């Protein structure tokens, strides 16, 4: 079958091994001084290893590969102990792979292996509840990876701009903001106005929070450097299809590669089958609204 899976550029890889701990499935090993994908069965294609590669040698591609097998992964993960099981469960849950997450819980139940305490993210600061599986009666505790645990931030009602010289407060209403880390089921997307920005925009435009972010839910990514835009289309389409989205504001830089921001939005709306009004703003490299 054709599916998303990681690839490693051997010419770039130095064999430092920093990617290994961030592959909870154990799909990577250092062999002959290079990081290697040891089995297609063990790679879920989510790319958790990408961010820790200091050389940028790892990316996600789509190719013919054996179907990912959660059962095969759990058979390899479980004997390594509770800490490794915990890391694997959190990895699946924090990437929104709840189907695979439940398969992992079922494997543990079928084999009489205790489910370790683990964190699966938050919605509006309320723990995400997981249905008991085969006799494991406790729901998962609240919390989550600090980088990806979903939470709303209460800013109170929006107010007008402050006086000249006033130091504005943050208008951020949720965490996280990077598209790859967002949980498409997070409740803060309900009836939301989305702000989808190329990640250079907040640096270029001094009034970003006051002019664009106020009252909106933020989503940022880089259409040039991020590895898999089709995955971004899928993730954004999931957000749009699962929630009532009132509007989308796209803010991107004037450089040509940044047009990919709008491309992702348009394809995601198309894939969701919904109609959402879109406003498109462009920022110059001098920080001006064009």
C-alpha positions in Angstrom: 0.0 0.0 0.0 1.1 3.6 -0.5 1.3 5.6 2.7 3.3 8.2 4.6 6.6 7.0 6.0 9.9 8.5 7.0 13.0 8.6 4.8 16.6 9.3 5.9 19.1 11.1 3.7 22.2 9.0 4.3 24.5 11.7 2.8 23.3 14.1 5.5 22.9 11.8 8.5 25.9 11.9 10.9 24.7 8.9 13.0 24.4 11.1 16.1 21.5 9.1 17.3 19.4 12.0 18.6 16.4 10.7 16.6 16.4 7.3 18.4 14.7 8.3 21.7 11.9 10.2 19.8 10.8 7.1 17.9 8.5 5.4 20.4 7.9 2.5 18.0 11.6 1.6 17.9 11.6 1.8 14.1 15.1 3.5 14.0 18.5 2.1 14.8 22.0 3.3 14.3 23.6 0.8 11.9 27.0 1.3 10.3 27.2 4.8 11.6 23.8 5.9 10.1 20.2 6.1 11.3 18.2 3.4 9.6 14.5 2.6 9.4 14.6 -1.1 10.4 11.0 -2.0 9.4 8.2 -0.4 7.6 5.8 -2.2 10.0 7.1 -0.1 12.9 7.0 3.4 11.3 3.7 5.2 11.8 4.7 8.1 9.5 3.9 10.8 12.1 7.5 12.1 12.0 8.1 12.5 15.7 11.8 11.9 15.0 12.1 14.8 12.5 12.3 17.7 15.0 15.3 16.3 16.9 17.5 15.6 13.9 20.1 18.4 14.0 21.1 17.9 10.4 17.6 17.8 8.9 18.2 14.4 7.4 14.8 13.0 8.1 11.6 13.8 6.3 8.2 12.2 5.6 7.4 10.9 2.1 4.6 8.9 0.6 5.7 5.5 -1.0 4.7 1.9 -1.2 5.3 0.4 2.3 4.0 -2.4 4.4 0.9 -1.3 6.4 1.8 0.1 9.9 1.0 -2.6 12.5 0.1 -1.4 16.0 0.1 -5.0 17.1 3.6 -5.6 15.9 4.8 -2.4 17.5 3.2 -3.3 20.8 4.8 -6.7 20.7 8.2 -4.9 20.5 7.4 -2.1 22.9 5.7 -3.9 25.8 8.7 -6.1 26.8 10.7 -2.9 27.3 8.7 -1.9 30.4 6.2 0.7 31.6 8.3 3.8 30.7 8.5 2.8 27.1 4.8 1.8 26.9 4.0 5.2 28.5 6.0 7.0 25.8 4.4 5.1 23.0 0.8 5.7 24.3 1.5 9.5 24.8 3.0 9.6 21.3 -0.1 8.2 19.7 -2.6 10.3 21.7 -0.7 13.6 21.3 -0.7 13.1 17.5 -4.4 12.5 17.5 -4.1 8.8 16.5 -6.9 7.6 18.8 -7.7 4.6 16.7 -4.1 3.3 17.1 -4.1 4.4 20.7 -7.1 2.2 21.5 -5.5 -0.7 19.6 -2.5 -0.3 21.9 -4.7 -0.4 25.0 -6.5 -3.5 23.7 -3.2 -5.2 23.2 -2.2 -4.5 26.8 -5.6 -5.7 28.1 -5.4 -8.9 26.0 -1.9 -9.7 27.3 -2.6 -8.8 30.9 -0.2 -5.9 30.9 -1.0 -3.0 33.2 -1.7 0.4 31.5 0.9 2.9 33.0 -0.2 6.3 34.1 0.2 8.6 31.1 -0.9 11.9 29.7 -3.0 12.4 26.7 -3.5 16.1 26.4 -6.2 18.5 27.6 -9.2 20.3 26.2 -10.2 23.5 27.9 -8.0 22.5 30.8 -10.2 19.4 31.3 -8.5 16.0 30.9 -9.3 14.1 27.8 -11.3 11.0 29.0 -10.5 7.6 27.5 -13.0 4.8 27.7 -12.0 1.9 29.9 -10.6 -1.0 27.8 -11.1 -4.6 28.8 -11.1 -4.2 32.5 -8.7 -1.2 32.8 -11.2 1.1 34.5 -9.3 4.3 35.1 -9.3 7.1 32.6 -6.0 8.7 31.8 -4.8 11.5 34.0 -4.8 15.1 32.9 -1.7 16.8 31.6 0.2 16.2 28.4 3.5 17.0 26.7 4.1 20.7 27.5 4.7 21.2 23.7 1.5 19.6 22.5 -1.1 19.4 25.4 -4.2 21.2 24.1 -5.5 24.0 26.3 -7.6 27.1 26.0 -6.4 30.4 27.4 -9.0 32.7 28.9 -8.3 36.2 27.8 -11.6 37.7 28.7 -13.6 39.9 26.3 -11.6 41.7 23.5 -11.0 45.4 24.1 -9.9 48.2 21.9 -6.3 49.1 21.3 -4.4 50.6 24.2 -3.0 54.1 24.3 0.1 55.0 22.3 3.2 53.6 24.0 1.2 51.0 25.9 2.8 47.6 26.0 0.1 45.2 24.6 -0.7 41.9 26.2 -0.7 38.6 24.4 -3.9 37.8 22.5 -3.1 34.1 22.3 -6.2 32.0 23.2 -4.9 28.4 23.0 -1.9 26.2 23.0 -0.3 24.7 21.0 -0.2 26.8 17.8 2.0 24.7 15.4 -0.3 22.8 13.0 1.7 19.6 13.4 1.0 19.6 17.2 -2.7 20.6 17.1 -5.4 18.1 18.2 -8.2 18.4 15.5 -10.7 17.4 18.2 -9.8 20.3 20.6 -12.9 22.1 21.8 -11.5 25.5 21.3 -12.1 25.0 17.5 -15.9 25.0 18.1 -17.4 28.1 16.4 -13.9 29.5 16.0 -12.5 32.2 13.7 -9.1 30.8 12.6 -6.0 32.8 12.0 -3.6 30.7 9.8 -0.3 32.4 9.5 3.1 31.6 8.0 5.5 31.5 10.9 7.6 34.4 9.8 4.6 36.8 10.0 4.6 37.4 13.8 8.2 38.4 13.5 7.7 40.8 10.6 4.5 42.5 11.7 4.8 44.4 14.9 1.0 44.7 15.5 0.3 41.0 14.8 -1.5 40.3 18.1 -3.7 43.4 18.0 -4.4 43.4 14.3 -4.8 39.7 13.5 -4.7 37.4 16.5 -7.3 39.1 18.7 -10.4 36.9 19.1 -9.0 34.2 16.8 -7.5 30.7 17.2 -4.0 30.6 15.9 -2.4 28.1 13.5 1.1 28.5 12.2 3.4 26.6 9.9 6.0 27.2 7.2 5.0 26.2 3.7 8.7 26.2 2.5 10.5 24.4 5.2 8.0 22.0 6.7 8.3 18.5 5.4 4.8 17.3 4.5 2.2 19.8 3.3 -0.2 17.1 2.4 -0.2 16.0 6.0 -1.0 19.6 6.9 -3.9 19.6 4.4 -5.3 16.5 6.1 -4.9 17.9 9.6 -6.5 21.2 8.7 -9.3 19.5 6.8 -10.0 17.4 9.9 -10.3 20.6 12.0 -12.7 22.2 9.5 -14.8 19.1 9.0 -15.2 18.3 12.8 -16.1 21.9 13.9 -18.2 24.8 12.9 -15.5 27.2 11.7 -16.9 30.8 11.2 -14.1 32.2 9.2 -10.4 31.8 8.2 -7.9 34.7 8.0 -4.7 33.8 6.2 -1.7 36.0 6.8 1.5 35.3 4.8 4.6 36.9 3.7 5.1 38.5 0.2 7.9 36.1 -0.8 6.7 33.6 -3.5 7.2 30.4 -1.4 4.8 31.7 1.2 1.9 31.3 -1.3 1.9 27.7 -0.1 0.1 28.9 3.0 -3.0 29.7 1.0 -2.6 26.5 -1.0 -2.9 24.4 2.1 -6.0 26.3 3.3 -7.8 26.0 0.0 -7.0 22.3 -0.4 -8.1 21.7 3.2 -11.4 23.4 2.8 -12.0 21.5 -0.5 -11.2 18.2 1.3 -13.5 19.0 4.2 -16.5 19.5 1.9 -17.5 22.7 3.7 -17.7 26.3 2.8 -15.7 28.7 5.0 -15.1 32.4 4.1 -11.4 33.2 3.8 -9.7 36.6 4.0 -6.1 36.7 2.7 -3.6 39.3 3.9 0.0 39.7 2.8 2.9 41.2 4.8 5.9 42.7 3.2 9.4 41.9 4.4 9.5 45.4 5.8 6.5 44.5 8.0 3.8 46.4 6.0 0.3 45.2 5.2 0.1 45.1 1.4 
